[in-house]
Amino acid sequence: MTTPEALVFLSCGGTIEKVYCPITGQLGFDHSRLAQWAAQSRVSVPWRTETVMLIDSLDMTDQHRIALAEAIAQLPESRVVVLHGTDTMVDSAKKIMLHRKETQVIVFTGAMIPASLEQSDALFNFGFACAAAQTLPPGTYIAMSGRVFPADQTRKNRSTGCFEPLSPVAASAATEDAQNGTLRITKRRITGAYR
C-alpha cells in the first residue's frame, strides 16, 4: 500500500472565506479558516495550508492571477486545492492551466454562501475538492455543484447558482484553444441578450 500524497490548500478568499463584520454590517475577510476546516473535516492525508490572498474574486486582476500561478508553480506538492471566489474562478483556473507543472493536479472550489453562514455549501465543496484532488489525473479542474469539470469546460450559471458544462461546441473550442495556448473571445446570443 502506498503512502498518500500530501495535499496543500491555498486560499484566495472569495465568498467561501467571508465573515460578517458587525461594525460595518458587511461581509468581508479577517483571516483564513482553511486549517480549521481541514481539521474539522478530519482530512486524514498529510496536508498544509497557505493564504495567497484574501479578496473577492471580482476584485482580482491579472496581477493577482499571475501571483497565484507563480505560487502554485513553486509548490513542492503535486495535489493542490484552491479556495477561490466563484465569479471569476474559471478565469483564474484557465490562467493556471497554462502555468502549472505537468505533474500537478489543481482543483478549484468555492461556495455560493460563506462557510460562516447557515445553509452554506462550503464544507461540502471543500471535502469534494479534497477527494477530487487525490483521484484525478494531472490537470486543472473546478469542483463545484457536486461535479468536477476541466477548468476550460465549465461556466457559472448565475441564474441557478451552479456550475455547468459548456455546450459541446464551446467545450471543443475551449479544449482546442487550451492546447494551442490561445484565447478565444466570442459573442453568444442567450435569451435575447449578448454576453
Contacts in CASP RR format, 6 or more apart in sequence:
PFRMAT RR
TARGET T0000
AUTHOR 0000-0000-0000
METHOD contacts of the structure
MODEL  1
MTTPEALVFLSCGGTIEKVYCPITGQLGFDHSRLAQWAAQSRVSVPWRTE
TVMLIDSLDMTDQHRIALAEAIAQLPESRVVVLHGTDTMVDSAKKIMLHR
KETQVIVFTGAMIPASLEQSDALFNFGFACAAAQTLPPGTYIAMSGRVFP
ADQTRKNRSTGCFEPLSPVAASAATEDAQNGTLRITKRRITGAYR
4 45 0 8 1.000
4 46 0 8 1.000
4 134 0 8 1.000
5 45 0 8 1.000
5 77 0 8 1.000
5 78 0 8 1.000
5 79 0 8 1.000
5 134 0 8 1.000
6 45 0 8 1.000
6 46 0 8 1.000
6 47 0 8 1.000
6 48 0 8 1.000
6 77 0 8 1.000
6 79 0 8 1.000
7 43 0 8 1.000
7 45 0 8 1.000
7 46 0 8 1.000
7 47 0 8 1.000
7 48 0 8 1.000
7 77 0 8 1.000
7 79 0 8 1.000
7 80 0 8 1.000
7 81 0 8 1.000
7 130 0 8 1.000
7 133 0 8 1.000
7 134 0 8 1.000
8 47 0 8 1.000
8 48 0 8 1.000
8 49 0 8 1.000
8 50 0 8 1.000
8 75 0 8 1.000
8 77 0 8 1.000
8 79 0 8 1.000
8 80 0 8 1.000
8 81 0 8 1.000
9 34 0 8 1.000
9 38 0 8 1.000
9 47 0 8 1.000
9 48 0 8 1.000
9 49 0 8 1.000
9 50 0 8 1.000
9 81 0 8 1.000
9 83 0 8 1.000
10 49 0 8 1.000
10 50 0 8 1.000
10 51 0 8 1.000
10 52 0 8 1.000
10 68 0 8 1.000
10 71 0 8 1.000
10 72 0 8 1.000
10 80 0 8 1.000
10 81 0 8 1.000
10 82 0 8 1.000
10 83 0 8 1.000
11 17 0 8 1.000
11 32 0 8 1.000
11 34 0 8 1.000
11 49 0 8 1.000
11 50 0 8 1.000
11 51 0 8 1.000
11 52 0 8 1.000
11 53 0 8 1.000
11 54 0 8 1.000
11 83 0 8 1.000
12 52 0 8 1.000
12 53 0 8 1.000
12 54 0 8 1.000
12 55 0 8 1.000
12 57 0 8 1.000
12 60 0 8 1.000
12 64 0 8 1.000
12 68 0 8 1.000
12 82 0 8 1.000
12 83 0 8 1.000
12 84 0 8 1.000
12 85 0 8 1.000
12 92 0 8 1.000
13 29 0 8 1.000
13 32 0 8 1.000
13 53 0 8 1.000
13 54 0 8 1.000
13 55 0 8 1.000
13 56 0 8 1.000
13 57 0 8 1.000
13 83 0 8 1.000
13 84 0 8 1.000
13 85 0 8 1.000
14 54 0 8 1.000
14 55 0 8 1.000
14 56 0 8 1.000
14 57 0 8 1.000
14 83 0 8 1.000
14 84 0 8 1.000
14 85 0 8 1.000
14 86 0 8 1.000
14 110 0 8 1.000
15 27 0 8 1.000
15 56 0 8 1.000
15 85 0 8 1.000
15 86 0 8 1.000
15 110 0 8 1.000
15 111 0 8 1.000
15 112 0 8 1.000
15 113 0 8 1.000
15 114 0 8 1.000
16 83 0 8 1.000
16 85 0 8 1.000
16 109 0 8 1.000
16 110 0 8 1.000
16 111 0 8 1.000
16 114 0 8 1.000
16 115 0 8 1.000
16 122 0 8 1.000
16 125 0 8 1.000
16 126 0 8 1.000
17 29 0 8 1.000
17 32 0 8 1.000
17 33 0 8 1.000
17 54 0 8 1.000
17 83 0 8 1.000
17 114 0 8 1.000
17 115 0 8 1.000
18 27 0 8 1.000
18 28 0 8 1.000
18 29 0 8 1.000
18 56 0 8 1.000
18 114 0 8 1.000
18 116 0 8 1.000
19 27 0 8 1.000
19 28 0 8 1.000
19 29 0 8 1.000
19 30 0 8 1.000
19 114 0 8 1.000
19 116 0 8 1.000
20 26 0 8 1.000
20 27 0 8 1.000
20 28 0 8 1.000
20 116 0 8 1.000
20 117 0 8 1.000
21 27 0 8 1.000
21 28 0 8 1.000
21 30 0 8 1.000
27 114 0 8 1.000
29 54 0 8 1.000
29 55 0 8 1.000
31 51 0 8 1.000
31 54 0 8 1.000
32 49 0 8 1.000
32 51 0 8 1.000
32 54 0 8 1.000
32 83 0 8 1.000
33 115 0 8 1.000
33 116 0 8 1.000
34 49 0 8 1.000
34 51 0 8 1.000
34 83 0 8 1.000
35 49 0 8 1.000
37 115 0 8 1.000
37 122 0 8 1.000
37 123 0 8 1.000
37 126 0 8 1.000
38 47 0 8 1.000
38 49 0 8 1.000
40 123 0 8 1.000
41 123 0 8 1.000
41 126 0 8 1.000
41 127 0 8 1.000
41 130 0 8 1.000
43 127 0 8 1.000
43 130 0 8 1.000
45 134 0 8 1.000
50 71 0 8 1.000
52 67 0 8 1.000
52 68 0 8 1.000
52 71 0 8 1.000
53 64 0 8 1.000
53 67 0 8 1.000
53 68 0 8 1.000
55 64 0 8 1.000
56 85 0 8 1.000
56 87 0 8 1.000
57 84 0 8 1.000
57 85 0 8 1.000
57 86 0 8 1.000
57 87 0 8 1.000
57 88 0 8 1.000
57 89 0 8 1.000
57 92 0 8 1.000
58 87 0 8 1.000
58 88 0 8 1.000
60 88 0 8 1.000
60 91 0 8 1.000
60 92 0 8 1.000
62 95 0 8 1.000
65 91 0 8 1.000
65 92 0 8 1.000
65 95 0 8 1.000
65 96 0 8 1.000
66 95 0 8 1.000
68 82 0 8 1.000
68 92 0 8 1.000
68 95 0 8 1.000
68 96 0 8 1.000
69 95 0 8 1.000
69 96 0 8 1.000
69 98 0 8 1.000
69 99 0 8 1.000
69 100 0 8 1.000
70 99 0 8 1.000
72 80 0 8 1.000
72 82 0 8 1.000
72 96 0 8 1.000
72 99 0 8 1.000
72 100 0 8 1.000
72 104 0 8 1.000
72 106 0 8 1.000
73 99 0 8 1.000
73 100 0 8 1.000
73 101 0 8 1.000
75 104 0 8 1.000
78 101 0 8 1.000
78 103 0 8 1.000
78 104 0 8 1.000
78 105 0 8 1.000
78 138 0 8 1.000
79 104 0 8 1.000
79 105 0 8 1.000
79 133 0 8 1.000
79 134 0 8 1.000
80 104 0 8 1.000
80 105 0 8 1.000
80 106 0 8 1.000
80 107 0 8 1.000
80 133 0 8 1.000
81 107 0 8 1.000
81 109 0 8 1.000
81 126 0 8 1.000
81 129 0 8 1.000
81 130 0 8 1.000
81 133 0 8 1.000
82 92 0 8 1.000
82 96 0 8 1.000
82 106 0 8 1.000
82 107 0 8 1.000
82 108 0 8 1.000
82 109 0 8 1.000
83 109 0 8 1.000
83 110 0 8 1.000
83 126 0 8 1.000
84 92 0 8 1.000
84 93 0 8 1.000
84 108 0 8 1.000
84 109 0 8 1.000
84 110 0 8 1.000
85 110 0 8 1.000
86 110 0 8 1.000
86 111 0 8 1.000
86 112 0 8 1.000
86 144 0 8 1.000
86 156 0 8 1.000
86 163 0 8 1.000
87 156 0 8 1.000
89 108 0 8 1.000
89 110 0 8 1.000
89 142 0 8 1.000
89 144 0 8 1.000
89 156 0 8 1.000
90 142 0 8 1.000
90 151 0 8 1.000
90 152 0 8 1.000
90 154 0 8 1.000
90 155 0 8 1.000
90 156 0 8 1.000
92 108 0 8 1.000
93 106 0 8 1.000
93 108 0 8 1.000
93 140 0 8 1.000
93 141 0 8 1.000
93 142 0 8 1.000
93 151 0 8 1.000
93 152 0 8 1.000
94 140 0 8 1.000
94 151 0 8 1.000
94 152 0 8 1.000
94 178 0 8 1.000
96 106 0 8 1.000
96 108 0 8 1.000
96 140 0 8 1.000
96 151 0 8 1.000
97 139 0 8 1.000
97 140 0 8 1.000
97 151 0 8 1.000
97 152 0 8 1.000
97 178 0 8 1.000
98 178 0 8 1.000
98 181 0 8 1.000
100 106 0 8 1.000
100 139 0 8 1.000
100 140 0 8 1.000
102 138 0 8 1.000
103 138 0 8 1.000
104 138 0 8 1.000
104 139 0 8 1.000
105 133 0 8 1.000
105 136 0 8 1.000
105 137 0 8 1.000
105 138 0 8 1.000
105 139 0 8 1.000
105 141 0 8 1.000
106 133 0 8 1.000
106 139 0 8 1.000
106 140 0 8 1.000
106 141 0 8 1.000
107 129 0 8 1.000
107 132 0 8 1.000
107 133 0 8 1.000
107 136 0 8 1.000
107 141 0 8 1.000
107 142 0 8 1.000
107 143 0 8 1.000
107 148 0 8 1.000
108 129 0 8 1.000
108 140 0 8 1.000
108 141 0 8 1.000
108 142 0 8 1.000
108 143 0 8 1.000
108 151 0 8 1.000
109 125 0 8 1.000
109 126 0 8 1.000
109 128 0 8 1.000
109 129 0 8 1.000
109 142 0 8 1.000
109 143 0 8 1.000
109 144 0 8 1.000
110 122 0 8 1.000
110 125 0 8 1.000
110 126 0 8 1.000
110 129 0 8 1.000
110 144 0 8 1.000
111 120 0 8 1.000
111 121 0 8 1.000
111 122 0 8 1.000
111 125 0 8 1.000
112 121 0 8 1.000
112 161 0 8 1.000
113 119 0 8 1.000
113 120 0 8 1.000
113 121 0 8 1.000
113 122 0 8 1.000
114 120 0 8 1.000
114 122 0 8 1.000
115 122 0 8 1.000
115 123 0 8 1.000
115 126 0 8 1.000
124 146 0 8 1.000
125 143 0 8 1.000
125 144 0 8 1.000
125 146 0 8 1.000
128 143 0 8 1.000
128 146 0 8 1.000
129 143 0 8 1.000
132 141 0 8 1.000
132 143 0 8 1.000
132 148 0 8 1.000
136 148 0 8 1.000
139 150 0 8 1.000
139 151 0 8 1.000
140 150 0 8 1.000
140 151 0 8 1.000
141 148 0 8 1.000
141 149 0 8 1.000
141 150 0 8 1.000
141 151 0 8 1.000
142 148 0 8 1.000
142 149 0 8 1.000
142 151 0 8 1.000
142 154 0 8 1.000
142 163 0 8 1.000
143 149 0 8 1.000
144 154 0 8 1.000
144 156 0 8 1.000
144 162 0 8 1.000
144 163 0 8 1.000
145 161 0 8 1.000
145 162 0 8 1.000
145 163 0 8 1.000
145 164 0 8 1.000
147 163 0 8 1.000
149 163 0 8 1.000
149 165 0 8 1.000
150 175 0 8 1.000
152 171 0 8 1.000
152 174 0 8 1.000
152 175 0 8 1.000
152 177 0 8 1.000
152 178 0 8 1.000
153 165 0 8 1.000
153 166 0 8 1.000
153 171 0 8 1.000
153 174 0 8 1.000
153 175 0 8 1.000
154 163 0 8 1.000
154 164 0 8 1.000
154 165 0 8 1.000
154 166 0 8 1.000
155 163 0 8 1.000
155 164 0 8 1.000
155 166 0 8 1.000
156 162 0 8 1.000
156 163 0 8 1.000
157 163 0 8 1.000
157 164 0 8 1.000
165 171 0 8 1.000
166 174 0 8 1.000
170 186 0 8 1.000
173 184 0 8 1.000
173 186 0 8 1.000
174 184 0 8 1.000
177 183 0 8 1.000
177 184 0 8 1.000
187 194 0 8 1.000
187 195 0 8 1.000
188 194 0 8 1.000
188 195 0 8 1.000
END
